């Protein structure tokens, strides 16, 4: 079980470009969503499942989980993406 009260990774820093940070978090969220989907998170159970409705709404559950993960600091991917976006906008 993961301790949700643990230290947060990639807490927003002062002076950070909010638009680039939000974009980096969206990219991390998309990555995490695909990873959870590949891992089978949210798939309907074989027995006593929720039927067709459960399968249709699985992506909503996954996206909500991912939003919470990213808000809590994610896996640190957003920080690296942010730095890459910052460098690419400074170079342009």
C-alpha positions in Angstrom: 0.0 0.0 0.0 1.3 3.4 -0.9 1.5 6.1 1.8 -0.3 9.1 0.4 0.9 11.3 3.3 4.6 10.9 2.3 6.9 13.6 0.9 5.7 15.2 -2.3 8.0 15.2 -5.3 8.3 18.1 -7.7 6.5 20.6 -5.6 5.9 23.8 -7.6 8.7 26.3 -7.3 8.4 30.0 -7.2 9.3 31.7 -10.4 8.2 28.7 -12.5 6.3 29.4 -15.7 2.8 28.3 -14.9 1.8 27.5 -18.6 4.9 25.3 -19.1 4.4 23.6 -15.7 0.8 22.8 -16.5 1.8 21.4 -19.9 4.5 19.3 -18.3 1.9 17.9 -15.8 -0.5 17.1 -18.6 2.2 15.2 -20.5 3.1 13.3 -17.3 -0.6 12.6 -16.7 -1.1 11.2 -20.2 2.0 9.0 -19.7 0.7 7.7 -16.4 -2.8 7.1 -17.8 -1.4 4.9 -20.6 0.8 3.0 -18.2 -2.1 2.3 -15.9 -4.2 1.3 -18.9 -1.5 -1.1 -20.0 -1.3 -2.6 -16.5 -5.0 -3.3 -16.6 -6.0 -0.7 -14.0 -9.8 -0.2 -14.3 -10.5 -3.2 -16.4 -13.8 -5.0 -15.6 -13.5 -8.1 -13.4 -14.4 -11.5 -14.9 -16.8 -12.4 -12.2 -19.3 -10.2 -10.4 -18.2 -7.2 -12.6 -20.1 -4.1 -13.2 -21.1 -5.0 -16.7 -20.8 -2.8 -19.8 -21.1 0.4 -17.7 -18.0 -0.5 -15.7 -15.9 -0.8 -18.9 -17.3 2.4 -20.3 -16.4 4.4 -17.3 -13.0 2.8 -16.5 -11.2 5.7 -18.3 -12.9 8.2 -16.0 -11.7 6.3 -12.9 -8.2 6.1 -14.4 -8.0 9.8 -15.3 -9.2 10.8 -11.8 -6.5 8.5 -10.2 -3.9 10.0 -12.5 -4.9 13.6 -11.7 -4.4 12.8 -8.0 -1.1 11.2 -8.7 0.2 14.2 -10.7 -1.2 16.7 -8.1 0.7 14.8 -5.4 4.0 15.0 -7.4 3.6 12.1 -9.8 6.8 10.2 -10.6 8.9 13.3 -11.2 8.5 13.1 -14.9 6.8 16.5 -15.1 9.9 18.2 -13.7 12.1 16.8 -16.4 9.6 17.6 -19.1 9.3 21.2 -17.7 13.1 21.6 -17.9 13.1 20.4 -21.5 10.2 22.7 -22.4 12.0 25.6 -20.7 15.2 25.0 -22.6 13.3 24.6 -25.9 11.4 27.9 -25.4 14.6 29.7 -24.4 16.4 28.5 -27.5 13.6 29.6 -29.8 
